[in-house]
Amino acid sequence: MPSGTGKTVSLLSLTVAYQQFYPSKRKIVYCSRTVPEIDKALAELKRLMKYRSSHGADDKGFLGVGLTSRRNLCLNPKKLYENEDSLLMPSGVYTMDDLREYSSQNGVCPYYISRKMLTVADVVIYSYHYILDPKITELVSKDFSKDTIVIFDEAHNIDSICIDALSIDLNLEKLEASTKSVEQLSLKIQEIKNTDASKLQDEYNSLIDGLKEAGEARANDLVIENPILPDDLLFEAVPGNIRKAEHFVSFLRRFIEYIKARMRVMHVVAETTTSFLQHLKEVTFIDKKPLQFCSQRLASLVRTLEINDLEDYWGLQKVVSFATLCSTYDEGFMVLLEPYESDASTIPNPILHLACLDAAIAMRPIVERFNTVVITSGTLSPIEMYPKMLKIRAIIMESYTMTLTRACFLPIVVTRGSDQVSISSKFEVRNDPAVVRNFGNLLIEMCKAVPDGLVAFFPSYLYMESIVAMWNEMGILKTVYKHKLIFVETPDTAETSLALESYRKACENGRGAVLFSVARGKVSEGVDFDNNYGRAVIMFGIPYQYTESRILKARLEFMREKYHIRENDFLSFDAIRHASQCVGRVLRGKSDYGLMLFADKRYARNDKKSKLPAWISSNILESYNNLSTDMAVSTAKHFLKSMAQPFDQSKQIGNSLWSEQDIIQRKRITTNTQK
């Protein structure tokens, strides 16, 4: 079901009521994707706790906090360190604005005080990356107890996030930064040798004992398993050739020079991690074992040298993570060198990818570590695909329909233009003038019929540029301008933000606007078009991934061999979930209304329609399926006319909204049924 229909508050009210009922008070970790969604969830939690308090719930000492990046929160980190031992936040729920206000009043940094409170807070709301990305988990989430309840909201892309968390790209800029960092480390080691050599000796002695403390903590379920370092290595001593600080720095220097040499190759190289390590050993005599300890060894050295400003070492951190991951996993990863940005480029810009192919690697520590993990989204469809991809055993799998007082959204599948020529974004016909003209005519007719805002989504930036250029030559854009202003999403975040702001202004002042956007872009994932900001969404074509991507091909082959998921099944599943996410932007509440137009003949086929979320597919009636442009426009006009009639909000009570009396009555019926 779409956002605005009560998913977040339902989840929070259920889990908070469970938490507060039992004396153990299990911590709740609620993960979302974007900063606005995190802040929205905090606002919902604040309203929920206020409601519970007004109805006599005893939630004394309850603390709810959110965390986002230092860039969004940090004011002055030095101030916090002076006060962090003495300062504890009072109970309550703090949105991002509340956190900044409290911090400025107490002279502390909101980012660090929020991080400090994570261990004592009852509810923590933050980004997926803080629990899935092993590099961030080590800093933020490793101390959560086993009985923590973990909720992933808006988790339709969770497999992609898991893969991104463990994938690393190295370019020449990062390698140059790494070389500078190694030289800085060398100078600091020499400096500390001259002033306090005992520190380096103490570190050396501790490394002989290995990482026993970390191993014991993991064995006793005190920390989350870091997917970078497997259990069996934690009880081994750190290899002798990287124990001494100066030897480790020399080791890093050699590894970086090897990668630089590999990146001088002017043809594409794709190989397994085993093959990469074999070549590395032949050329540099660097063994697999010390590479596995690189990340932990660098962390130990940074602590010993008391380096606080880690931003100077961002490139080196990427390199050691690359080394550790590459040497730890024999399968589930691929090493890919691409010397040019694209096949058409002539100027070298080499990138060495360590591409994670298996989403289960990042997800495994979470499901093994915590007793309760909830994965939820409005577009989690088909739901059976997720346990396969994430390699988890789902105890409960449920899909819920949406209760509505009136049919406030209308999904329509448009398969052909008014001239009966089929429309599709298939590669063979996507630039056919007849298809492009029919897409344009559909846009014109919808701009005439739909008031205020209309959002049009395209499969990719490249296709959007191509089709908009052809529309301009055909005079279609001039016709659209007569009815609405046109704004375009671009890859540049600042430009897109300005376009969104101007689009909203045009909708507010009555001029009306159409926004051209891209599936998988910023607009499709995190922007709401509620009420007059979006009365219709058109999805032009099916947003398949770029199938010539070498990384995608490797992942498809891996999933076919490992999980028996066919290439076409995954590509269709991935495309339809993104299309669902795009059209779902139009409906942001039970009193909102809007049109969803799927403009491609392939949406009429059962294999595509069945992959749509149930709340959309169940509303695609035969009379709204396989329509031509003129029939779709006629249907849309009739729908918008009926929706524009005054709506009595009180009619929702008892149907799509429950009053307190309805809840009591429902509880009584359930109790009697159980007896």
For each residue, the residues with C-beta under 8 A, 3 or more apart:
1: 5 7 378 400 401 402 613 615
2: 5 378 402 584 587 588 615
3: 7 378 528 584 588
4: 528 530 587 588 589 590 592
5: 1 2 378 402 587 589 590
6: 9 10 590
7: 1 3 10 11 153 376 378
8: 11 12 40 41 44 153
9: 6 12 13 44 47 48
10: 6 7 13 14
11: 7 8 14 15 30 151 153 374 376
12: 8 9 15 16 28 30 41 44 45 48 123
13: 9 10 16 17 48
14: 10 11 17 18
15: 11 12 18 19 28 149 151
16: 12 13 19 20 28 45 48 49 52 123
17: 13 14 20 21
18: 14 15 21 22 26 149
19: 15 16 22 25 26 27 28 122 123 149
20: 16 17 25 52 57 59 62
21: 17 18
22: 18 19 25 26
23:
24: 147
25: 19 20 22 122
26: 18 19 22 147 148 149 372
27: 19 121 122 123 124 144 145 147 148 149
28: 12 15 16 19 122 123 124 148 149 151
29: 123 124 126 131 141 144 148 149 150 151
30: 11 12 41 123 124 125 126 151 153
31: 125 126 127 128 130 131 150 151 152 153
32: 37 38 41 125 126 127 128 153 154
33: 37 127 128 154 157 525 526
34: 37 38 127 525 526
35: 38 39 68 72 96
36: 39 40 526
37: 32 33 34 40 41 153 154 526
38: 32 34 35 41 42 66 68 96 125 126 127
39: 35 36 42 43 66 95 96
40: 8 36 37 43 44
41: 8 12 30 32 37 38 44 45 66 125 153
42: 38 39 45 46 64 66 93 94 95 96 125
43: 39 40 46 47 95
44: 8 9 12 40 41 47 48
45: 12 16 41 42 48 49 64 93 123 125
46: 42 43 49 50 64 93 95
47: 9 43 44 50 51
48: 9 12 13 16 44 45 51 52
49: 16 45 46 52 53 59 62 64 92 93
50: 46 47 53 54
51: 47 48 54 55
52: 16 20 48 49 55 57 59
53: 49 50 57 59
54: 50 51
55: 51 52
56:
57: 20 52 53
58:
59: 20 49 52 53 62
60: 91
61: 91
62: 20 49 59 91 92 93 122 123
63: 89 91 92 93 117 120 121 122 123
64: 42 45 46 49 92 93 94 121 122 123 124 125
65: 89 93 94 99 114 117 118 121 123 124 125
66: 38 39 41 42 94 95 96 99 114 124 125 126
67: 73 111 114 115 118 124 125 126 127 130 140
68: 35 38 72 73 96 126 127
69: 72 73 111
70: 73 74 77 111
71: 74
72: 35 68 69 96
73: 67 68 69 70 96 99 100 109 110 111 114
74: 70 71 77 109 110 111 112
75: 79 100 103 104 109 110 111
76: 79 80 109
77: 70 74 80 81 109 111 112
78: 81 82
79: 75 76 82 83 107 108 109
80: 76 77 83 84 108 109 112 113 116
81: 77 78 84 112
82: 78 79
83: 79 80 86 87 106 107 108
84: 80 81 87 108 112 113 116
85:
86: 83
87: 83 84 106 108 113
88: 117 120
89: 63 65 92 94 102 113 117
90:
91: 60 61 62 63
92: 49 62 63 64 89 98
93: 42 45 46 49 62 63 64 65 98 123
94: 42 64 65 66 89 98 99 102 114
95: 39 42 43 46 66 98 99
96: 35 38 39 42 66 68 72 73 99 100 110
97: 100 101
98: 92 93 94 95 101 102
99: 65 66 73 94 95 96 102 103 110 113 114
100: 73 75 96 97 103 104 110
101: 97 98 104 105
102: 89 94 98 99 105 106 110 113
103: 75 99 100 106 107 108 109 110 113
104: 75 100 101 107
105: 101 102
106: 83 87 102 103
107: 79 83 103 104
108: 79 80 83 84 87 103 112 113
109: 73 74 75 76 77 79 80 103 112 113
110: 73 74 75 96 99 100 102 103 113 114
111: 67 69 70 73 74 75 77 114 115
112: 74 77 80 81 84 108 109 115 116
113: 80 84 87 89 99 102 103 108 109 110 116 117
114: 65 66 67 73 94 99 110 111 117 118
115: 67 111 112 118 140
116: 80 84 112 113 119
117: 63 65 88 89 113 114 120 121
118: 65 67 114 115 121 124 140 141
119: 116 143
120: 63 88 117
121: 27 63 64 65 117 118 124
122: 19 25 27 28 62 63 64
123: 12 16 19 27 28 29 30 45 62 63 64 65 93
124: 27 28 29 30 64 65 66 67 118 121
125: 30 31 32 38 41 42 45 64 65 66 67
126: 29 30 31 32 38 66 67 68 130 131 140
127: 31 32 33 34 38 67 68 130
128: 31 32 33 131 132 152 155 158 161
129: 132 133 136 161 165
130: 31 67 126 127 133 136 137 140 141
131: 29 31 126 128 137 140 141 150 224 366
132: 128 129 137 161 162 165 362 363 366
133: 129 130 136 137 165 166 362
134: 137 138 165 166 226 227 228 362
135: 138 139 228 317 321
136: 129 130 133 139 140 141
137: 130 131 132 133 134 140 141 142 224 226
138: 134 135 142 226 299
139: 135 136 142
140: 67 115 118 126 130 131 136 137
141: 29 118 130 131 136 137 144 224
142: 137 138 139 223 224 226
143: 119 222 223
144: 27 29 141 148 224 370
145: 27 148 221
146: 221 369 370 371
147: 24 26 27 370 371 372
148: 26 27 28 29 144 145 370 371 372
149: 15 18 19 26 27 28 29 370 372 374
150: 29 31 131 366 370 372 373 374
151: 11 15 28 29 30 31 373 374 376
152: 31 128 155 158 373 374 375 376
153: 7 8 11 30 31 32 37 41 376 377
154: 32 33 37 157 377 378
155: 128 152 158 375 376 377 380
156: 377 378 379 380 577 580 581
157: 33 154 160 161 577
158: 128 152 155 161 162 359 363 375 386 390
159: 162 163 359 386 389 390
160: 157 163 164 359
161: 128 129 132 157 158 164 165
162: 132 158 159 165 166 356 359 360 361 362 363 390
163: 159 160 166 167 355 356 357 358 359 362 555
164: 160 161 167 356
165: 129 132 133 134 161 162 356 362
166: 133 134 162 163 227 325 333 356 361 362
167: 163 164 353 354 355 356
168: 318 321 322 325 353 354
169: 351 352 353 354
170: 174 175 259 263 318 319 322 351 352 354
171: 174 175 349 350 351 352
172: 175 176 260 263 349 350
173: 176 177 315
174: 170 171 177 178 314 315 318 319
175: 170 171 172 178 179 256 259 260 263 315 319
176: 172 173 179 180 315
177: 173 174 180 181 314 315 316
178: 174 175 181 182 252 256 315 316 318 319
179: 175 176 182 183 253 256
180: 176 177 183 184 315
181: 177 178 184 185 312 313 315 316
182: 178 179 185 186 249 252 253 256 316
183: 179 180 186 187
184: 180 181 187 188 312 313
185: 181 182 188 189 245 249 252 301 305
186: 182 183 189 190 246 249
187: 183 184 190 191
188: 184 185 191 192 305 307
189: 185 186 192 193 200 245 246 249 305
190: 186 187 193 194
191: 187 188 194 195
192: 188 189 195 196 197 199 200 304 305
193: 189 190 197 200
194: 190 191 197
195: 191 192
196: 192 199
197: 192 193 194 200 201
198: 201 202
199: 192 196 202 203 304
200: 189 192 193 197 203 204 244 245 304
201: 197 198 204 205
202: 198 199 205 206 304
203: 199 200 206 207 245 300 301 304
204: 200 201 207 208 243 244
205: 201 202 208 209
206: 202 203 209 300
207: 203 204 210 237 238 243 297 300
208: 204 205 237 238 243
209: 205 206 212 237
210: 207 215 234 235 236 237 238
211: 214 215 229 233 234 235 236 238 296
212: 209 215 216 234 235
213: 216 217
214: 211 217 218 223 229 234 296
215: 210 211 212 218 219 231 234 235
216: 212 213 219 220
217: 213 214 220 222 223
218: 214 215 221 222 223 225 231 234
219: 215 216 231
220: 216 217
221: 145 146 218 369
222: 143 217 218
223: 142 143 214 217 218
224: 131 137 141 142 144 365 366 369
225: 218 231 364 365 368 369
226: 134 137 138 142 229 365
227: 134 166 361 362 364 365
228: 134 135 295 321 324 325 328
229: 211 214 226 233 234 292 295 296 324 328
230: 233 234 328
231: 215 218 219 225 234
232: 235 236
233: 211 229 230 236 292 293
234: 210 211 212 214 215 218 229 230 231
235: 210 211 212 215 232
236: 210 211 232 233
237: 207 208 209 210
238: 207 208 210 211 242 243 293 296 297
239: 242 243 287 289 290 293
240: 243
241: 247 251 290
242: 238 239 247 248 251 290 293 294 297
243: 204 207 208 238 239 240 247 248
244: 200 204 247 248
245: 185 189 200 203 248 249 301 304
246: 186 189 249 250
247: 241 242 243 244 250 251
248: 242 243 244 245 251 252 297 298 301
249: 182 185 186 189 245 246 252 253
250: 246 247 253 254
251: 241 242 247 248 254 255 286 290
252: 178 182 185 248 249 255 256 294 298 316 319 320
253: 179 182 249 250 256 257
254: 250 251 257 258 284 286
255: 251 252 258 259 280 284 286 291 319 323
256: 175 178 179 182 252 253 259 260 319
257: 253 254 260 261
258: 254 255 261 262 280 283 284 286
259: 170 175 255 256 262 263 319 352
260: 172 175 256 257 263 264
261: 257 258 264 283
262: 258 259 265 269 337 352
263: 170 172 175 259 260 337 339 350 352
264: 260 261 350
265: 262 269 337 339 350
266: 339 348
267: 339
268: 336 337 338 339 550
269: 262 265 335 336 337
270: 334 335 336 337 550 554
271: 275 276 279 334 335 336
272: 275 276 330 331 333 334 335
273: 276 277 326 327 329 330 333 334 335 354
274: 277 278 330
275: 271 272 278 279 335
276: 271 272 273 279 280 326 335
277: 273 274 280 281 288 291 326 327
278: 274 275 281 282
279: 271 275 276 282 283
280: 255 258 276 277 283 284 286
281: 277 278 284 285 286 287 288
282: 278 279
283: 258 261 279 280
284: 254 255 258 280 281
285: 281
286: 251 254 255 258 280 281 290 291
287: 239 281 290 291
288: 277 281 291 292 327
289: 239 292 293 327
290: 239 241 242 251 286 287 293 294
291: 255 277 286 287 288 294 323 324 326 327
292: 229 233 288 289 324 327 328
293: 233 238 239 242 289 290 296 297 324
294: 242 252 290 291 297 298 320 323 324 327
295: 228 229 298 299 320 321 323 324
296: 211 214 229 238 293 299 300 324
297: 207 238 242 248 293 294 300 301 320
298: 248 252 294 295 301 302 316 317 320
299: 138 295 296 302 303
300: 203 206 207 296 297 303 304
301: 185 203 245 248 297 298 304 305
302: 298 299 305 307 310 313
303: 299 300 306
304: 192 199 200 202 203 245 300 301
305: 185 188 189 192 301 302
306: 303
307: 188 302 310 313
308:
309: 312
310: 302 307 313 314 317
311: 314
312: 181 184 309
313: 181 184 302 307 310 316 317
314: 174 177 310 311 317 318
315: 173 174 175 176 177 178 180 181 318 319
316: 177 178 181 182 252 298 313 319 320
317: 135 298 310 313 314 320 321
318: 168 170 174 178 314 315 321 322
319: 170 174 175 178 252 255 256 259 315 316 322 323
320: 252 294 295 297 298 316 317 323 324
321: 135 168 228 295 317 318 324 325
322: 168 170 318 319 325 326 352 354
323: 255 291 294 295 319 320 326 327
324: 228 229 291 292 293 294 295 296 320 321 327 328
325: 166 168 228 321 322 328 329 333 354 356
326: 273 276 277 291 322 323 329 333 335 354
327: 273 277 288 289 291 292 294 323 324
328: 228 229 230 292 324 325
329: 273 325 326 332 333 361
330: 272 273 274
331: 272 358 558 562
332: 329 356 357 358 360 361 558
333: 166 272 273 325 326 329 354 355 356 357 358
334: 270 271 272 273 353 354 355 357 551 554
335: 269 270 271 272 273 275 276 326 352 353 354 355
336: 268 269 270 271 352 353 355 550 551 554
337: 262 263 265 268 269 270 350 351 352 353
338: 268 341 350 351 353 550
339: 263 265 266 267 268 348 349 350
340: 343 345 346 347 348 349 350
341: 338 345 349 351
342: 345
343: 340
344:
345: 340 341 342 349
346: 340
347: 340
348: 266 339 340
349: 171 172 339 340 341 345
350: 171 172 263 264 265 337 338 339 340
351: 169 170 171 337 338 341
352: 169 170 171 259 262 263 322 335 336 337
353: 167 168 169 334 335 336 337 338 551
354: 167 168 169 170 273 322 325 326 333 334 335
355: 163 167 333 334 335 336 551 554 555
356: 162 163 164 165 166 167 325 332 333 359 361 362
357: 163 332 333 334 554 555 558 559
358: 163 331 332 333 361 391 558 562
359: 158 159 160 162 163 356 362 363 389 390
360: 162 332 363 364 389 390 391 392
361: 162 166 227 329 332 356 358 364
362: 132 133 134 162 163 165 166 227 356 359 365 366
363: 132 158 162 359 360 366 367 390 391 392
364: 225 227 360 361 367 368 391
365: 224 225 226 227 362 368 369
366: 131 132 150 224 362 363 369 370 373
367: 363 364 370 373 390 392
368: 225 364 365
369: 146 221 224 225 365 366
370: 144 146 147 148 149 150 366 367 373
371: 146 147 148
372: 26 147 148 149 150
373: 150 151 152 366 367 370 392
374: 11 149 150 151 152
375: 152 155 158 380 386
376: 7 11 151 152 153 155 380
377: 153 154 155 156 380
378: 1 2 3 5 7 154 156 584 613 615
379: 156 577 580 581 584 613
380: 155 156 375 376 377 383 386 399 613
381: 399 576 577 580 611 612 613 614
382: 385 573 610 611
383: 380 386 397 399
384: 387 388 397
385: 382 388 389 565 569 570 573
386: 158 159 375 380 383 389 390 392 394
387: 384 390 391 392 393 394 397
388: 384 385 391 563 565
389: 159 359 360 385 386 559 563 565
390: 158 159 162 359 360 363 367 386 387
391: 358 360 363 364 387 388 563
392: 360 363 367 373 386 387
393: 387
394: 386 387 397
395:
396:
397: 383 384 387 394
398:
399: 380 381 383 614
400: 1
401: 1 614 615 618
402: 1 2 5 615
403: 655 656
404: 407 408 590 655 656
405: 590 651 652 655 656
406: 643 647
407: 404 410 619
408: 404 587 590 591 592 593 594 643
409: 586 587 593 594 595 596 619
410: 407 594 595 596 619 624 635 636 639
411: 583 596 597 598 616 619 620 624
412: 595 596 597 598 620 624 627 632 635 636
413: 598 603 604 609 620 624 625 626 627
414: 423 442 597 598 599 600 627 628 629 632
415: 422 423 600 601 603 604 626 627 628
416: 419 420 421 422 423 438 601 628 629
417: 420 421 423 434 437 438 441 442 628 629
418: 438 441 628 629 630
419: 416 434 438
420: 416 417 628
421: 416 417 434 435 438
422: 415 416 429 435 601
423: 414 415 416 417 435 438 439 442 599 600 601
424: 429 430 435 541 600 601 602
425: 430 459 463 540 541 542 600
426: 429 430 602
427: 430
428:
429: 422 424 426 432 435
430: 424 425 426 427 435 463 466 467 541
431: 435 436 466 470
432: 429 435 436
433: 436 437 470 474
434: 417 419 421 437 438
435: 421 422 423 424 429 430 431 432 438 439
436: 431 432 433 439 440 467 470 471 474
437: 417 433 434 440 441 474 476
438: 416 417 418 419 421 423 434 435 441 442 629
439: 423 435 436 442 443 467 540 599
440: 436 437 443 444 471 474 476
441: 417 418 437 438 444 445 476 629
442: 414 417 423 438 439 445 446 538 597 599 629 632
443: 439 440 446 447 456 471 476 480 514 538
444: 440 441 447 448 476 479 480 483
445: 441 442 448 449 629 630 633
446: 442 443 449 450 454 536 538 595 597 633 636
447: 443 444 450 454 480 483 484 512 514
448: 444 445 483
449: 445 446 633 636 637 640
450: 446 447 454 535 536 595 636 640
451: 512 532 535 640
452: 507 510 512 513 532 533 535
453: 503 504 506 507 512 513 514 515 529 532 533 534 535
454: 446 447 450 484 512 513 514 515 534 535 536 537 538
455: 514 515 517 523 529 534 536 537 538 585 586
456: 443 514 515 516 517 537 538 540
457: 517 518 519 524 537 538 539 540 543 579 582 583
458: 461 463 464 467 516 517 518 519 540 541 543
459: 425 463 518 519 540 541 542 543 544
460: 463 464 518 519 543 546
461: 458 464 465 490 491 518 521
462: 465 466
463: 425 430 458 459 460 466 467 541
464: 458 460 461 467 468 488 516 518
465: 461 462 468 469
466: 430 431 462 463 469 470
467: 430 436 439 458 463 464 470 471 540
468: 464 465 471 472 477 488 516
469: 465 466 472 473
470: 431 433 436 466 467 473 474
471: 436 440 443 467 468 474 476 477
472: 468 469 475 476 477
473: 469 470
474: 433 436 437 440 470 471
475: 472 478 479
476: 437 440 441 443 444 471 472 479 480
477: 468 471 472 480 481 486
478: 475 481 482
479: 444 475 476 482 483
480: 443 444 447 476 477 483 484 486 514
481: 477 478 484 485 486
482: 478 479
483: 444 447 448 479 480 512
484: 447 454 480 481 506 511 512 513 514
485: 481 502 503 506 511 512 513 514
486: 477 480 481 513 514 516
487: 499 500 502 503 506 513 514 515 516
488: 464 468 499 515 516
489: 496 499 515 516 517 518 521 522 523
490: 461 495 496 499
491: 461 521
492: 495 496
493: 496 497 522
494: 497 498
495: 490 492 498 499
496: 489 490 492 493 499 500 521 522 523
497: 493 494 500 501
498: 494 495 501 502
499: 487 488 489 490 495 496 502 503 515
500: 487 496 497 503 504 515 523 527
501: 497 498 504 505
502: 485 487 498 499 505 506 513
503: 453 485 487 499 500 506 507 513 515 533
504: 453 500 501 507 508 533
505: 501 502 508 509
506: 453 484 485 487 502 503 509 511 512 513
507: 452 453 503 504 512 513 532 533
508: 504 505 532
509: 505 506
510: 452
511: 484 485 506
512: 447 451 452 453 454 483 484 485 506 507
513: 452 453 454 484 485 486 487 502 503 506 507
514: 443 447 453 454 455 456 480 484 485 486 487
515: 453 454 455 456 487 488 489 499 500 503 523
516: 456 458 464 468 486 487 488 489
517: 455 456 457 458 489 521 523 524 582
518: 457 458 459 460 461 464 489 521 523 524
519: 457 458 459 460 524 539 543 578 579 581 582
520: 524 525 543 578
521: 461 489 491 496 517 518 524 525
522: 489 493 496 525 526 527
523: 455 489 496 500 515 517 518 526 527 585
524: 457 517 518 519 520 521 527 578 581 582 585
525: 33 34 520 521 522 581
526: 33 34 36 37 522 523
527: 500 522 523 524 585
528: 3 4 533 585 588
529: 453 455 533 534 537 585 586 588 594
530: 4 533 534 588 589 592
531: 534 588 592
532: 451 452 453 507 508 535
533: 452 453 503 504 507 528 529 530
534: 453 454 455 529 530 531 537 585 586 594
535: 450 451 452 453 454 532 586 593 594 595 640
536: 446 450 454 455 586 594 595 596 597 636
537: 454 455 456 457 529 534 582 583 585 586 594 595 596 597
538: 442 443 446 454 455 456 457 597 599
539: 457 519 543 579 582 583 596 597 598 599 600
540: 425 439 456 457 458 459 467 599 600
541: 424 425 430 458 459 463 599 600
542: 425 459 575 576 579 600 602 603 608
543: 457 458 459 460 519 520 539 575 578 579 582
544: 459 547 571 574 575
545: 549 552 571 574 575
546: 460 549 552
547: 544 552 553 571
548: 553
549: 545 546 552 553
550: 268 270 336 338 553 554
551: 334 336 353 355 554 555
552: 545 546 547 549 555 556
553: 547 548 549 550 556 557
554: 270 334 336 355 357 550 551 557 558
555: 163 355 357 551 552 558 559
556: 552 553 559 560 567 570 571
557: 553 554 560 561
558: 331 332 357 358 554 555 561 562
559: 357 389 555 556 562 563 565 570
560: 556 557 563 564 565 566 567
561: 557 558
562: 331 358 558 559
563: 388 389 391 559 560
564: 560
565: 385 388 389 559 560 569 570
566: 560 569 570
567: 556 560 570 571
568: 571 572
569: 385 565 566 572 573
570: 385 556 559 565 566 567 573 574
571: 544 545 547 556 567 568 574 575
572: 568 569 575 576 607 608 611
573: 382 385 569 570 576 577 611
574: 544 545 570 571 577 578
575: 542 543 544 545 571 572 578 579
576: 381 542 572 573 579 580 608 611 612
577: 156 157 379 381 573 574 580 581 611
578: 519 520 524 543 574 575 581 582
579: 457 519 539 542 543 575 576 582 583 598 612
580: 156 379 381 576 577 583 584 612 613 616
581: 156 379 519 524 525 577 578 584 585
582: 457 517 519 524 537 539 543 578 579 585
583: 411 457 537 539 579 580 586 596 597 598 616
584: 2 3 378 379 580 581 587 616
585: 455 523 524 527 528 529 534 537 581 582 588
586: 409 455 529 534 535 536 537 583 592 594 595 596
587: 2 4 5 408 409 584 592 593 594
588: 2 3 4 528 529 530 531 585 592
589: 4 5 530 592
590: 4 5 6 404 405 408 652 656 657
591: 408 647 649 652
592: 4 408 530 531 586 587 588 589
593: 408 409 535 587 643
594: 408 409 410 529 534 535 536 537 586 587
595: 409 410 412 446 450 535 536 537 586 636 639 640
596: 409 410 411 412 536 537 539 583 586 616
597: 411 412 414 442 446 536 537 538 539 583 632 636
598: 411 412 413 414 539 579 583 603
599: 414 423 439 442 538 539 540 541
600: 414 415 423 424 425 539 540 541 542 603
601: 415 416 422 423 424 604
602: 424 426 542 605 608
603: 413 415 542 598 600 608 609
604: 413 415 601 608 609 625 626
605: 602 608 609
606: 609 610
607: 572 610 611
608: 542 572 576 602 603 604 605 611 612
609: 413 603 604 605 606 612 617 620 625
610: 382 606 607 617
611: 381 382 572 573 576 577 607 608
612: 381 576 579 580 608 609 616 617 620
613: 1 378 379 380 381 580 616 617
614: 381 399 401 617 618
615: 1 2 378 401 402 618 619
616: 411 580 583 584 596 612 613 619 620
617: 609 610 612 613 614 620
618: 401 614 615
619: 407 409 410 411 615 616 624
620: 411 412 413 609 612 616 617 624 625
621: 624 625
622: 625
623: 635
624: 410 411 412 413 619 620 621 627 635
625: 413 604 609 620 621 622
626: 413 415 604
627: 412 413 414 415 624 631 632 635
628: 414 415 416 417 418 420 631 632
629: 414 416 417 418 438 441 442 445 632 633
630: 418 445 633 634
631: 627 628 634 635
632: 412 414 442 597 627 628 629 635 636
633: 445 446 449 629 630 636 637
634: 630 631 637 638
635: 410 412 623 624 627 631 632 638 639
636: 410 412 446 449 450 536 595 597 632 633 639 640
637: 449 633 634 640 641
638: 634 635 641 642
639: 410 595 635 636 642 643
640: 449 450 451 535 595 636 637 643 644
641: 637 638 644 645
642: 638 639 645
643: 406 408 593 639 640
644: 640 641
645: 641 642
646:
647: 406 591 651
648: 651
649: 591 652
650: 653
651: 405 647 648 655
652: 405 590 591 649 655 656 657
653: 650 657 658 659 662
654: 657 658 659 662
655: 403 404 405 651 652
656: 403 404 405 590 652
657: 590 652 653 654
658: 653 654 662 663 666
659: 653 654 662 663
660: 663 664
661: 664 665
662: 653 654 658 659 665 666
663: 658 659 660 666 667
664: 660 661 667 668
665: 661 662 668 669
666: 658 662 663 669 670
667: 663 664 670 671
668: 664 665 671 672
669: 665 666 672 673
670: 666 667 673 674
671: 667 668 674 675
672: 668 669 675
673: 669 670
674: 670 671
675: 671 672
